[in-house]
Protein backbone atom coordinates (compact mmCIF):
# COMPACT_ATOMS: atom_id res chain seq x y z
CA UNK A 1 0.00 0.00 0.00
CA UNK A 2 1.41 3.36 -0.97
CA UNK A 3 -0.33 5.94 1.18
CA UNK A 4 -0.20 9.64 0.38
CA UNK A 5 2.25 11.25 2.74
CA UNK A 6 2.47 15.00 2.11
CA UNK A 7 5.71 16.54 3.42
CA UNK A 8 6.97 13.03 4.04
CA UNK A 9 10.02 12.96 6.29
CA UNK A 10 12.96 11.13 4.77
CA UNK A 11 13.83 7.82 6.33
CA UNK A 12 16.80 7.91 8.65
CA UNK A 13 17.60 4.28 8.01
CA UNK A 14 20.84 5.05 6.21
CA UNK A 15 22.23 6.42 9.48
CA UNK A 16 21.96 3.01 11.13
CA UNK A 17 25.33 1.93 12.45
CA UNK A 18 27.12 -1.27 11.46
CA UNK A 19 26.25 -4.01 13.95
CA UNK A 20 29.30 -6.05 12.96
CA UNK A 21 31.67 -3.67 14.75
CA UNK A 22 29.63 -4.04 17.94
CA UNK A 23 29.51 -7.85 17.86
CA UNK A 24 33.18 -7.95 16.89
CA UNK A 25 34.20 -5.57 19.66
CA UNK A 26 32.20 -7.34 22.37
CA UNK A 27 33.42 -10.82 21.45
CA UNK A 28 37.03 -9.68 21.13
CA UNK A 29 36.82 -8.11 24.59
CA UNK A 30 35.08 -11.13 26.16
CA UNK A 31 37.50 -13.47 24.40
CA UNK A 32 40.62 -11.69 25.71
CA UNK A 33 39.18 -11.57 29.24
CA UNK A 34 38.33 -15.28 29.20
CA UNK A 35 41.75 -16.23 27.81
CA UNK A 36 43.48 -14.33 30.64
CA UNK A 37 41.15 -15.91 33.21
CA UNK A 38 41.67 -19.32 31.62
CA UNK A 39 45.45 -19.05 31.77
CA UNK A 40 45.32 -18.24 35.48
CA UNK A 41 42.57 -20.71 36.46
CA UNK A 42 43.34 -22.83 39.48
CA UNK A 43 43.29 -26.63 39.39
CA UNK A 44 39.98 -26.56 41.31
CA UNK A 45 38.31 -24.45 38.60
CA UNK A 46 39.50 -26.80 35.89
CA UNK A 47 38.36 -29.84 37.82
CA UNK A 48 34.92 -28.25 38.18
CA UNK A 49 34.67 -28.26 34.37
CA UNK A 50 35.47 -31.99 34.13
CA UNK A 51 39.15 -31.25 33.52
CA UNK A 52 38.47 -29.09 30.45
CA UNK A 53 40.21 -25.70 30.21
CA UNK A 54 36.81 -24.28 29.37
CA UNK A 55 37.57 -20.60 30.02
CA UNK A 56 40.57 -20.79 27.72
CA UNK A 57 38.78 -22.63 24.92
CA UNK A 58 35.65 -20.46 25.11
CA UNK A 59 37.88 -17.39 25.17
CA UNK A 60 39.74 -18.52 22.05
CA UNK A 61 36.45 -19.27 20.27
CA UNK A 62 34.93 -15.92 21.18
CA UNK A 63 38.08 -14.05 20.20
CA UNK A 64 38.13 -15.80 16.83
CA UNK A 65 34.47 -14.94 16.18
CA UNK A 66 35.06 -11.36 17.28
CA UNK A 67 37.99 -10.95 14.90
CA UNK A 68 36.02 -12.50 12.04
CA UNK A 69 33.27 -9.91 12.51
CA UNK A 70 35.76 -7.05 12.71
CA UNK A 71 37.53 -8.25 9.59
CA UNK A 72 34.25 -8.71 7.73
CA UNK A 73 33.11 -5.21 8.63
CA UNK A 74 36.47 -3.80 7.58
CA UNK A 75 36.71 -5.65 4.26
CA UNK A 76 33.07 -5.20 3.19
CA UNK A 77 31.97 -1.86 4.67
CA UNK A 78 28.36 -0.69 4.50
CA UNK A 79 27.60 1.50 1.50
CA UNK A 80 27.87 5.21 2.05
CA UNK A 81 24.53 6.82 2.97
CA UNK A 82 22.38 7.49 -0.05
CA UNK A 83 24.46 5.43 -2.44
CA UNK A 84 22.82 2.71 -4.48
CA UNK A 85 22.89 -0.98 -3.75
CA UNK A 86 25.64 -1.37 -6.33
CA UNK A 87 28.29 -3.96 -5.72
CA UNK B 1 5.52 -21.18 32.48
CA UNK B 2 8.89 -21.80 34.04
CA UNK B 3 8.49 -23.06 37.56
CA UNK B 4 11.88 -23.03 39.18
CA UNK B 5 12.56 -24.78 42.43
CA UNK B 6 14.35 -22.03 44.31
CA UNK B 7 16.52 -24.15 46.60
CA UNK B 8 20.10 -24.98 45.68
CA UNK B 9 20.31 -23.19 42.34
CA UNK B 10 22.24 -20.18 43.59
CA UNK B 11 25.22 -19.59 41.32
CA UNK B 12 28.66 -18.91 42.70
CA UNK B 13 29.06 -15.59 40.86
CA UNK B 14 31.95 -13.25 41.53
CA UNK B 15 33.03 -9.78 40.43
CA UNK B 16 34.30 -11.09 37.11
CA UNK B 17 30.89 -12.58 36.20
CA UNK B 18 29.07 -9.41 37.25
CA UNK B 19 31.59 -7.42 35.21
CA UNK B 20 30.80 -9.47 32.09
CA UNK B 21 27.08 -8.99 32.75
CA UNK B 22 27.50 -5.24 33.31
CA UNK B 23 29.42 -4.77 30.03
CA UNK B 24 26.58 -6.46 28.17
CA UNK B 25 23.90 -4.31 29.76
CA UNK B 26 25.81 -1.14 28.96
CA UNK B 27 26.04 -2.30 25.34
CA UNK B 28 22.30 -3.05 25.22
CA UNK B 29 21.48 0.55 26.08
CA UNK B 30 24.22 1.84 23.77
CA UNK B 31 22.58 0.01 20.88
CA UNK B 32 19.31 1.76 21.69
CA UNK B 33 21.02 5.16 21.78
CA UNK B 34 22.95 4.57 18.56
CA UNK B 35 19.89 3.21 16.75
CA UNK B 36 17.93 6.29 17.74
CA UNK B 37 19.86 8.38 15.21
CA UNK B 38 18.40 6.23 12.47
CA UNK B 39 14.77 6.85 13.49
CA UNK B 40 13.27 9.75 11.54
CA UNK B 41 9.91 8.32 10.43
CA UNK B 42 7.36 5.96 11.90
CA UNK B 43 8.45 3.31 9.41
CA UNK B 44 12.01 3.63 10.72
CA UNK B 45 10.69 3.04 14.21
CA UNK B 46 8.30 0.16 13.46
CA UNK B 47 10.02 -1.56 10.52
CA UNK B 48 13.64 -0.32 10.69
CA UNK B 49 12.94 1.68 7.53
CA UNK B 50 12.96 -1.64 5.63
CA UNK B 51 16.72 -1.41 5.35
CA UNK B 52 18.33 -4.39 7.10
CA UNK B 53 20.50 -7.07 5.47
CA UNK B 54 19.25 -10.66 5.43
CA UNK B 55 21.79 -12.11 7.88
CA UNK B 56 20.68 -9.59 10.52
CA UNK B 57 16.95 -10.14 10.04
CA UNK B 58 17.49 -13.91 9.75
CA UNK B 59 19.30 -14.19 13.08
CA UNK B 60 16.76 -11.84 14.70
CA UNK B 61 13.99 -14.03 13.28
CA UNK B 62 15.33 -17.03 15.15
CA UNK B 63 16.37 -15.04 18.20
CA UNK B 64 12.92 -13.51 18.72
CA UNK B 65 11.75 -17.07 19.33
CA UNK B 66 14.86 -18.10 21.29
CA UNK B 67 13.69 -16.55 24.52
CA UNK B 68 14.79 -18.06 27.78
CA UNK B 69 11.40 -19.71 28.33
CA UNK B 70 12.00 -21.56 25.08
CA UNK B 71 15.56 -22.56 26.03
CA UNK B 72 14.74 -23.71 29.55
CA UNK B 73 11.49 -25.32 28.39
CA UNK B 74 13.13 -27.30 25.59
CA UNK B 75 15.87 -28.52 27.94
CA UNK B 76 13.06 -29.61 30.25
CA UNK B 77 11.38 -31.46 27.37
CA UNK B 78 14.74 -33.03 26.53
CA UNK B 79 15.01 -34.39 30.05
CA UNK B 80 11.40 -35.54 30.09
CA UNK B 81 10.87 -36.83 26.53
CA UNK B 82 14.39 -37.29 25.14
CA UNK B 83 14.96 -36.85 21.41
CA UNK B 84 11.24 -36.81 20.63
CA UNK B 85 11.66 -33.13 21.52
CA UNK B 86 13.27 -32.57 18.09
CA UNK B 87 9.74 -32.66 16.65
CA UNK B 88 9.33 -29.10 17.94
CA UNK B 89 12.25 -28.10 15.68
CA UNK B 90 12.57 -30.39 12.68
CA UNK B 91 8.90 -30.93 11.94
CA UNK B 92 7.41 -28.15 14.10
CA UNK B 93 9.47 -25.24 12.76
CA UNK B 94 11.86 -25.79 9.84
CA UNK B 95 9.31 -26.74 7.11
CA UNK B 96 7.06 -23.81 8.07
CA UNK B 97 9.97 -21.37 8.02
CA UNK B 98 10.91 -22.53 4.54
CA UNK B 99 7.29 -22.26 3.40
CA UNK B 100 7.14 -18.70 4.75
CA UNK B 101 10.28 -17.74 2.85
CA UNK B 102 9.55 -19.42 -0.45
CA UNK B 103 5.76 -19.20 -0.74
CA UNK B 104 4.20 -16.59 1.55
CA UNK B 105 6.77 -13.81 1.80
CA UNK B 106 6.06 -12.43 -1.69
CA UNK B 107 2.47 -11.72 -0.59
CA UNK B 108 3.53 -10.04 2.65
CA UNK B 109 6.53 -8.07 1.45
CA UNK B 110 5.41 -7.60 -2.13
CA UNK B 111 2.05 -6.10 -1.17
CA UNK B 112 3.78 -3.55 1.07
CA UNK B 113 1.69 -4.22 4.17
CA UNK B 114 3.12 -3.03 7.48
CA UNK B 115 1.82 -5.95 9.49
CA UNK B 116 0.09 -9.31 9.32
CA UNK B 117 -3.25 -7.87 10.54
CA UNK B 118 -3.03 -5.25 7.77
CA UNK B 119 -2.91 -8.07 5.24
CA UNK B 120 -6.22 -9.31 6.68
CA UNK B 121 -7.75 -5.82 6.43
CA UNK B 122 -6.92 -5.52 2.77
CA UNK B 123 -7.75 -9.11 1.89
CA UNK B 124 -10.97 -9.38 3.94
CA UNK B 125 -12.78 -6.66 5.88
CA UNK B 126 -12.69 -4.49 9.00
CA UNK B 127 -14.22 -7.00 11.46
CA UNK B 128 -11.62 -9.64 10.49
CA UNK B 129 -8.91 -7.04 10.94
CA UNK B 130 -10.06 -5.89 14.37
CA UNK B 131 -10.58 -9.48 15.57
CA UNK B 132 -7.01 -10.38 14.67
CA UNK B 133 -5.25 -7.10 15.59
CA UNK B 134 -6.93 -6.89 18.97
CA UNK B 135 -6.30 -10.49 19.99
CA UNK B 136 -2.69 -10.19 18.85
CA UNK B 137 -2.03 -6.90 20.67
CA UNK B 138 -3.52 -8.12 23.95
CA UNK B 139 -1.67 -11.44 23.69
CA UNK B 140 1.69 -9.70 23.15
CA UNK B 141 1.40 -7.40 26.15
CA UNK B 142 0.36 -10.19 28.48
CA UNK B 143 3.02 -12.55 27.09
CA UNK B 144 5.60 -9.82 27.74
CA UNK B 145 4.39 -9.92 31.34
CA UNK B 146 4.80 -13.70 31.44
CA UNK B 147 8.37 -13.38 30.13
CA UNK B 148 9.12 -10.73 32.70
CA UNK B 149 7.80 -12.82 35.53
CA UNK B 150 9.76 -15.89 34.42
CA UNK B 151 12.87 -13.72 34.21
CA UNK B 152 12.39 -12.50 37.76
CA UNK B 153 12.06 -16.09 38.99
CA UNK B 154 15.33 -17.05 37.34
CA UNK B 155 17.17 -14.00 38.66
CA UNK B 156 15.82 -14.72 42.10
CA UNK B 157 16.90 -18.35 42.16
CA UNK B 158 20.28 -17.82 40.46
CA UNK B 159 21.38 -14.52 41.95
CA UNK B 160 19.11 -14.07 44.95
CA UNK B 161 17.66 -10.73 43.92
CA UNK B 162 14.09 -9.96 45.13
CA UNK B 163 11.43 -10.67 42.47
CA UNK B 164 10.09 -7.10 42.31
CA UNK B 165 13.56 -5.57 41.85
CA UNK B 166 14.34 -8.04 39.07
CA UNK B 167 11.04 -7.28 37.28
CA UNK B 168 11.52 -3.51 37.34
CA UNK B 169 15.24 -3.48 36.45
CA UNK B 170 14.87 -5.74 33.41
CA UNK B 171 11.75 -3.91 32.21
CA UNK B 172 13.61 -0.59 32.36
CA UNK B 173 16.43 -1.92 30.15
CA UNK B 174 14.01 -3.28 27.56
CA UNK B 175 12.03 -0.06 27.65
CA UNK B 176 15.15 2.02 27.16
CA UNK B 177 16.36 0.35 24.01
CA UNK B 178 13.01 -0.08 22.29
CA UNK B 179 11.65 3.38 23.02
CA UNK B 180 14.88 4.89 21.74
CA UNK B 181 15.84 2.65 18.87
CA UNK B 182 12.51 1.10 17.89
CA UNK B 183 12.62 -2.14 15.93
CA UNK B 184 16.28 -1.60 14.96
CA UNK B 185 17.18 -1.48 18.66
CA UNK B 186 15.24 -4.68 19.25
CA UNK B 187 16.64 -6.53 16.23
CA UNK B 188 20.26 -5.52 16.81
CA UNK B 189 20.00 -6.69 20.39
CA UNK B 190 18.43 -9.95 19.26
CA UNK B 191 21.36 -10.66 16.93
CA UNK B 192 23.87 -9.89 19.68
CA UNK B 193 21.91 -12.06 22.11
CA UNK B 194 21.97 -14.96 19.64
CA UNK B 195 25.77 -15.09 19.71
CA UNK B 196 26.02 -14.64 23.48
CA UNK B 197 23.53 -17.43 24.22
CA UNK B 198 25.49 -19.73 21.88
CA UNK B 199 28.71 -18.76 23.68
CA UNK B 200 27.05 -19.80 26.94
CA UNK B 201 25.39 -23.04 25.78
CA UNK B 202 28.17 -24.58 23.69
CA UNK B 203 30.73 -24.75 26.57
CA UNK B 204 27.98 -26.18 28.79
CA UNK B 205 27.28 -29.01 26.34
CA UNK B 206 31.00 -29.69 25.77
CA UNK B 207 31.83 -29.91 29.49
CA UNK B 208 28.69 -31.94 30.20
CA UNK B 209 29.50 -34.46 27.48
CA UNK B 210 33.10 -34.80 28.67
CA UNK B 211 31.78 -35.40 32.18
CA UNK B 212 29.45 -38.25 31.19
CA UNK B 213 32.07 -39.87 28.97
CA UNK B 214 31.08 -38.57 25.55
CA UNK B 215 28.09 -39.43 23.41
CA UNK B 216 28.45 -43.17 24.13
CA UNK B 217 28.68 -42.52 27.86
CA UNK B 218 25.56 -40.36 27.75
CA UNK B 219 23.64 -43.11 25.94
CA UNK B 220 24.79 -45.74 28.44
CA UNK B 221 23.91 -43.66 31.47
CA UNK B 222 20.48 -42.57 30.20
CA UNK B 223 19.59 -46.07 29.03
CA UNK B 224 20.47 -47.61 32.38
CA UNK B 225 18.08 -46.94 35.20
CA UNK B 226 16.45 -43.66 34.16
CA UNK B 227 12.76 -43.21 33.28
CA UNK B 228 13.84 -42.50 29.68
CA UNK B 229 15.68 -45.82 29.28
CA UNK B 230 15.18 -47.29 25.82
CA UNK B 231 13.46 -44.38 24.08
CA UNK B 232 15.61 -41.32 24.81
CA UNK B 233 17.50 -41.35 21.50
CA UNK B 234 14.76 -41.93 18.96
CA UNK B 235 12.14 -39.45 17.87
CA UNK B 236 9.59 -41.51 15.92
CA UNK B 237 9.34 -44.63 18.10
CA UNK B 238 5.85 -45.42 19.37
CA UNK B 239 3.90 -42.98 17.21
CA UNK B 240 1.58 -45.70 15.83
CA UNK B 241 -1.98 -46.22 17.05
CA UNK B 242 -2.27 -46.99 19.96
CA UNK B 243 0.59 -44.63 20.77
CA UNK B 244 3.39 -44.86 23.33
CA UNK B 245 5.62 -41.95 22.21
CA UNK B 246 5.65 -39.14 24.82
CA UNK B 247 4.23 -36.74 22.21
CA UNK B 248 1.39 -39.04 21.14
CA UNK B 249 0.53 -40.49 17.74
CA UNK B 250 1.83 -39.50 14.29
CA UNK B 251 -1.45 -37.83 13.31
CA UNK B 252 -1.07 -35.29 16.09
CA UNK B 253 2.66 -34.81 15.48
CA UNK B 254 2.49 -34.50 11.68
CA UNK B 255 -0.79 -32.64 11.20
CA UNK B 256 -1.34 -30.94 14.55
CA UNK B 257 2.21 -29.88 15.39
CA UNK B 258 3.97 -30.07 12.03
CA UNK B 259 1.23 -28.59 9.88
CA UNK B 260 -1.32 -26.51 11.80
CA UNK B 261 0.52 -25.22 14.89
CA UNK B 262 3.88 -24.80 13.25
CA UNK B 263 2.65 -23.11 10.07
CA UNK B 264 0.21 -21.02 12.12
CA UNK B 265 2.96 -19.72 14.37
CA UNK B 266 5.87 -19.26 11.97
CA UNK B 267 3.96 -17.92 8.97
CA UNK B 268 1.32 -15.68 10.58
CA UNK B 269 2.75 -14.56 13.92
CA UNK B 270 3.59 -10.91 13.37
CA UNK B 271 6.42 -10.93 15.91
CA UNK B 272 8.25 -13.25 13.52
CA UNK B 273 7.03 -11.84 10.19
CA UNK B 274 7.92 -8.31 11.31
CA UNK B 275 11.60 -9.25 11.30
CA UNK B 276 11.35 -10.25 7.65
CA UNK B 277 9.35 -7.12 6.73
CA UNK B 278 12.25 -5.00 8.03
CA UNK B 279 14.59 -6.50 5.41
CA UNK B 280 15.89 -4.24 2.66
CA UNK B 281 14.29 -5.97 -0.34
CA UNK B 282 12.09 -8.92 -1.28
CA UNK B 283 15.02 -11.26 -1.72
CA UNK B 284 16.36 -10.41 1.75
CA UNK B 285 12.85 -10.77 3.21
CA UNK B 286 12.53 -14.23 1.66
CA UNK B 287 15.94 -15.25 2.94
CA UNK B 288 15.13 -14.07 6.51
CA UNK B 289 13.31 -17.23 7.67
CA UNK B 290 15.55 -19.43 5.48
CA UNK B 291 18.74 -18.16 7.13
CA UNK B 292 16.99 -18.56 10.49
CA UNK B 293 16.21 -22.20 9.64
CA UNK B 294 19.88 -23.25 9.76
CA UNK B 295 20.52 -22.40 13.42
CA UNK B 296 17.05 -23.75 14.22
CA UNK B 297 18.07 -27.17 12.88
CA UNK B 298 21.01 -27.39 15.31
CA UNK B 299 19.66 -25.61 18.41
CA UNK B 300 18.00 -28.81 19.72
CA UNK B 301 21.48 -30.28 20.28
CA UNK B 302 22.16 -27.40 22.66
CA UNK B 303 18.89 -27.77 24.57
CA UNK B 304 17.98 -31.47 24.50
CA UNK B 305 21.49 -32.70 25.37
CA UNK B 306 21.72 -30.61 28.59
CA UNK B 307 18.34 -32.07 29.58
CA UNK B 308 19.66 -35.59 28.99
CA UNK B 309 22.95 -34.87 30.78
CA UNK B 310 20.99 -33.71 33.81
CA UNK B 311 18.99 -36.96 33.71
CA UNK B 312 22.22 -38.96 33.41
CA UNK B 313 24.15 -37.44 36.30
CA UNK B 314 21.48 -36.37 38.81
CA UNK B 315 19.60 -39.22 40.48
CA UNK B 316 15.80 -38.87 40.15
CA UNK B 317 16.21 -35.65 38.14
CA UNK B 318 12.86 -33.99 37.46
CA UNK B 319 10.89 -36.61 39.34
CA UNK B 320 12.29 -35.96 42.81
CA UNK B 321 11.11 -33.28 45.23
CA UNK B 322 14.25 -31.16 44.96
CA UNK B 323 14.24 -30.13 41.34
CA UNK B 324 12.03 -29.80 38.27
CA UNK B 325 12.86 -30.53 34.63
CA UNK B 326 13.04 -26.77 34.03
CA UNK B 327 16.12 -26.56 36.23
CA UNK B 328 18.32 -28.61 33.86
CA UNK B 329 20.32 -25.76 32.34
CA UNK B 330 20.69 -23.64 35.51
CA UNK B 331 21.81 -26.71 37.50
CA UNK B 332 24.44 -27.64 34.90
CA UNK B 333 25.68 -24.03 34.66
CA UNK B 334 26.20 -24.01 38.43
CA UNK B 335 27.81 -27.46 38.44
CA UNK B 336 30.22 -27.20 35.51
CA UNK B 337 31.07 -23.63 34.56
CA UNK B 338 33.87 -21.80 36.39
CA UNK B 339 33.75 -18.03 36.88
CA UNK B 340 34.24 -16.38 33.55
CA UNK B 341 32.28 -18.70 31.29
CA UNK B 342 29.74 -18.70 34.09
CA UNK B 343 29.30 -14.96 33.57
CA UNK B 344 28.87 -15.50 29.81
CA UNK B 345 26.21 -18.18 30.33
CA UNK B 346 24.35 -16.06 32.87
CA UNK B 347 24.51 -13.06 30.52
CA UNK B 348 23.17 -15.20 27.67
CA UNK B 349 20.28 -16.44 29.76
CA UNK B 350 19.27 -12.98 30.96
CA UNK B 351 19.75 -11.57 27.46
CA UNK B 352 17.45 -14.26 26.10
CA UNK B 353 14.73 -13.26 28.54
CA UNK B 354 15.01 -9.61 27.61
CA UNK B 355 15.02 -10.40 23.89
CA UNK B 356 11.87 -12.50 24.30
CA UNK B 357 10.08 -9.65 26.01
CA UNK B 358 11.45 -7.04 23.61
CA UNK B 359 10.14 -9.05 20.65
CA UNK B 360 6.65 -9.02 22.17
CA UNK B 361 6.77 -5.29 22.87
CA UNK B 362 8.18 -4.27 19.49
CA UNK B 363 5.46 -6.13 17.59
CA UNK B 364 2.76 -4.91 20.00
CA UNK B 365 3.56 -1.23 19.48
CA UNK B 366 3.47 -1.66 15.70
CA UNK B 367 0.10 -3.40 15.61
CA UNK B 368 -1.35 -0.98 18.13
CA UNK B 369 -0.25 2.10 16.18
CA UNK B 370 -0.69 0.94 12.57
CA UNK B 371 -3.66 -1.38 13.02
CA UNK B 372 -5.74 0.06 15.83
CA UNK B 373 -4.87 3.71 16.51
CA UNK B 374 -4.27 5.01 12.97
CA UNK B 375 -7.17 3.36 11.09
CA UNK B 376 -9.84 3.56 13.80
CA UNK B 377 -9.05 6.16 16.49
CA UNK B 378 -7.03 9.15 15.25
CA UNK B 379 -6.81 9.11 11.44
CA UNK B 380 -4.90 11.18 8.91
CA UNK B 381 -2.30 12.85 11.09
CA UNK B 382 1.27 13.56 10.04
CA UNK B 383 3.86 10.79 10.31
CA UNK B 384 5.65 12.33 13.31
CA UNK B 385 2.45 12.03 15.32
CA UNK B 386 2.33 8.25 14.83
CA UNK B 387 6.01 7.98 15.72
CA UNK B 388 5.20 9.68 19.05
CA UNK B 389 2.20 7.38 19.55
CA UNK B 390 4.52 4.41 18.98
CA UNK B 391 6.95 5.59 21.65
CA UNK B 392 4.19 6.36 24.17
CA UNK B 393 2.39 3.05 23.64
CA UNK B 394 5.73 1.24 24.09
CA UNK B 395 5.97 2.75 27.57
CA UNK B 396 2.34 1.89 28.31
CA UNK B 397 2.83 -1.66 27.02
CA UNK B 398 5.86 -2.23 29.24
CA UNK B 399 4.00 -0.81 32.25
CA UNK B 400 1.08 -3.19 31.61
CA UNK B 401 3.66 -6.00 31.25
CA UNK B 402 5.12 -5.10 34.65
CA UNK B 403 1.62 -5.11 36.13
CA UNK B 404 0.94 -8.51 34.57
CA UNK B 405 4.21 -9.84 35.98
CA UNK B 406 3.24 -8.71 39.47
CA UNK B 407 -0.22 -10.27 39.14
CA UNK B 408 1.44 -13.48 37.95
CA UNK B 409 3.74 -13.54 40.95
CA UNK B 410 0.60 -13.71 43.11
CA UNK B 411 -1.54 -16.05 40.97
CA UNK B 412 0.73 -18.38 39.06
CA UNK B 413 -2.09 -20.36 37.42
CA UNK B 414 -3.68 -17.33 35.80
CA UNK B 415 -0.77 -17.13 33.40
CA UNK B 416 -1.27 -20.69 32.24
CA UNK B 417 -4.92 -19.94 31.48
CA UNK B 418 -4.02 -16.76 29.62
CA UNK B 419 -1.54 -18.64 27.43
CA UNK B 420 -4.09 -21.35 26.78
CA UNK B 421 -6.67 -18.76 25.76
CA UNK B 422 -4.31 -17.19 23.23
CA UNK B 423 -3.45 -20.57 21.77
CA UNK B 424 -7.13 -20.79 20.74
CA UNK B 425 -6.74 -17.60 18.70
CA UNK B 426 -3.51 -18.77 17.04
CA UNK B 427 -4.64 -22.25 16.03
CA UNK B 428 -6.89 -21.45 13.05
CA UNK B 429 -4.83 -18.62 11.48
CA UNK B 430 -2.97 -20.71 8.94
CA UNK B 431 -6.19 -22.09 7.42
CA UNK B 432 -7.51 -18.59 6.79
CA UNK B 433 -4.23 -17.33 5.31
CA UNK B 434 -3.60 -20.21 2.99
CA UNK B 435 -7.16 -20.23 1.60
CA UNK B 436 -7.09 -16.43 1.27
CA UNK B 437 -3.82 -16.46 -0.65
CA UNK B 438 -4.77 -19.21 -3.08
CA UNK B 439 -8.54 -18.88 -3.65
CA UNK B 440 -9.50 -15.47 -4.98
CA UNK B 441 -13.22 -16.14 -4.52
CA UNK B 442 -12.80 -16.22 -0.69
CA UNK B 443 -15.17 -13.52 0.53
CA UNK B 444 -14.61 -10.79 3.16
CA UNK B 445 -16.96 -12.27 5.74
CA UNK B 446 -15.48 -15.76 5.30
CA UNK B 447 -12.29 -14.41 6.92
CA UNK B 448 -14.08 -13.30 10.07
CA UNK B 449 -16.32 -16.33 10.52
CA UNK B 450 -13.51 -18.76 9.68
CA UNK B 451 -11.26 -17.34 12.39
CA UNK B 452 -14.08 -17.10 14.93
CA UNK B 453 -15.22 -20.70 14.43
CA UNK B 454 -11.66 -22.04 14.38
CA UNK B 455 -10.99 -20.35 17.71
CA UNK B 456 -14.20 -21.81 19.12
CA UNK B 457 -13.33 -25.30 17.83
CA UNK B 458 -9.92 -25.22 19.53
CA UNK B 459 -11.58 -24.35 22.83
CA UNK B 460 -14.29 -27.03 22.47
CA UNK B 461 -11.71 -29.68 21.56
CA UNK B 462 -9.63 -28.77 24.57
CA UNK B 463 -12.50 -29.13 27.03
CA UNK B 464 -14.03 -32.30 25.58
CA UNK B 465 -10.59 -33.90 25.09
CA UNK B 466 -10.19 -34.35 28.82
CA UNK B 467 -13.01 -36.91 28.72
CA UNK B 468 -11.63 -38.98 25.84
CA UNK B 469 -9.58 -41.95 27.03
CA UNK B 470 -7.48 -42.03 23.81
CA UNK B 471 -5.51 -39.01 25.06
CA UNK B 472 -4.36 -40.85 28.19
CA UNK B 473 -1.21 -43.06 28.21
CA UNK B 474 -2.20 -46.61 27.38
CA UNK B 475 -5.79 -45.46 26.88
CA UNK B 476 -6.41 -45.53 30.64
CA UNK B 477 -8.82 -42.72 31.51
CA UNK B 478 -7.94 -40.88 34.68
CA UNK B 479 -10.79 -39.06 36.43
CA UNK B 480 -8.40 -36.53 38.00
CA UNK B 481 -7.14 -35.67 34.44
CA UNK B 482 -3.56 -35.59 35.78
CA UNK B 483 -2.01 -38.17 33.46
CA UNK B 484 -3.48 -36.74 30.24
CA UNK B 485 -0.99 -36.15 27.42
CA UNK B 486 -1.50 -32.39 27.27
CA UNK B 487 0.84 -31.88 24.29
CA UNK B 488 -1.05 -34.42 22.23
CA UNK B 489 -4.42 -32.89 23.14
CA UNK B 490 -2.99 -29.53 22.12
CA UNK B 491 -2.03 -30.98 18.70
CA UNK B 492 -5.53 -32.39 18.19
CA UNK B 493 -7.07 -29.08 19.29
CA UNK B 494 -5.08 -27.42 16.51
CA UNK B 495 -6.33 -29.95 13.96
CA UNK B 496 -9.94 -29.25 15.06
CA UNK B 497 -9.35 -25.51 14.70
CA UNK B 498 -7.90 -25.91 11.22
CA UNK B 499 -10.72 -28.13 9.97
CA UNK B 500 -13.46 -25.91 11.45
CA UNK B 501 -11.85 -22.77 10.04
CA UNK B 502 -11.42 -24.29 6.56
CA UNK B 503 -14.98 -25.68 6.41
CA UNK B 504 -16.60 -22.46 7.63
CA UNK B 505 -14.42 -20.28 5.37
CA UNK B 506 -15.47 -22.25 2.30
CA UNK B 507 -19.14 -22.43 3.35
CA UNK B 508 -19.44 -18.70 4.07
CA UNK B 509 -17.64 -17.86 0.82
CA UNK B 510 -20.19 -19.83 -1.18
CA UNK B 511 -23.13 -17.79 0.19
CA UNK B 512 -21.57 -14.30 0.34
CA UNK B 513 -20.27 -11.82 -2.21
CA UNK B 514 -16.54 -12.00 -3.11
CA UNK B 515 -14.29 -8.93 -3.23
CA UNK B 516 -13.81 -7.33 -6.67
CA UNK B 517 -10.66 -8.78 -8.24
CA UNK B 518 -9.12 -5.31 -8.62
CA UNK B 519 -8.92 -4.93 -4.83
CA UNK B 520 -6.97 -8.17 -4.46
CA UNK B 521 -3.96 -7.16 -6.54
CA UNK B 522 -0.74 -8.38 -4.93
CA UNK B 523 -2.61 -10.17 -2.15
CA UNK B 524 -3.72 -13.34 -3.90
CA UNK B 525 -1.83 -15.87 -5.99
CA UNK B 526 -2.25 -15.20 -9.71
CA UNK B 527 -3.34 -11.54 -9.35
CA UNK B 528 -0.18 -9.44 -9.61
CA UNK B 529 -0.09 -5.89 -8.33
CA UNK B 530 0.10 -3.64 -11.43
CA UNK B 531 1.96 -0.98 -9.40
CA UNK B 532 4.60 -3.37 -8.14
CA UNK B 533 8.10 -2.82 -9.50
CA UNK B 534 9.02 -5.23 -12.26
CA UNK B 535 10.91 -8.18 -10.75
CA UNK B 536 13.29 -7.97 -13.71
CA UNK B 537 14.49 -4.57 -12.44
CA UNK B 538 15.54 -5.94 -9.07
CA UNK B 539 19.27 -6.63 -8.71
CA UNK B 540 19.92 -10.27 -9.43
CA UNK B 541 20.96 -12.06 -6.23
CA UNK B 542 24.17 -14.09 -6.30
CA UNK B 543 23.77 -17.84 -6.75
CA UNK B 544 24.33 -18.61 -3.06
CA UNK B 545 21.62 -16.10 -2.16
CA UNK B 546 18.96 -18.03 -4.01
CA UNK B 547 15.99 -18.60 -1.67
CA UNK B 548 15.21 -21.97 -3.29
CA UNK B 549 18.78 -23.21 -2.80
CA UNK B 550 18.80 -22.12 0.87
CA UNK B 551 15.36 -23.58 1.54
CA UNK B 552 15.97 -26.96 -0.02
CA UNK B 553 19.43 -27.27 1.57
CA UNK B 554 17.85 -26.72 4.99
CA UNK B 555 15.14 -29.28 4.23
CA UNK B 556 17.77 -31.81 3.10
CA UNK B 557 19.84 -31.43 6.29
CA UNK B 558 16.68 -31.81 8.38
CA UNK B 559 15.72 -34.98 6.49
CA UNK B 560 19.18 -36.54 7.00
CA UNK B 561 19.16 -35.75 10.73
CA UNK B 562 15.62 -37.11 11.06
CA UNK B 563 16.77 -40.42 9.60
CA UNK B 564 19.78 -40.53 11.96
CA UNK B 565 17.54 -39.97 14.99
CA UNK B 566 14.64 -42.03 13.69
Interface residues (C-beta under 8 A of the other chain):
Chain A: X1 X2 X5 X7 X8 X9 X10 X11 X12 X13 X14 X15 X16 X17 X19 X22 X23 X26 X27 X29 X30 X33 X34 X37 X38 X41 X45 X46 X48 X49 X50 X51 X52 X54 X55 X57 X58 X59 X61 X62 X65 X85
Chain B: X16 X20 X23 X24 X27 X30 X31 X34 X35 X37 X38 X39 X40 X41 X43 X44 X48 X49 X50 X51 X52 X56 X111 X112 X113 X118 X122 X184 X188 X191 X192 X195 X199 X202 X203 X206 X207 X208 X210 X211 X280 X281 X335 X336 X337 X338 X339 X340 X341 X344 X382 X383 X384 X531 X539
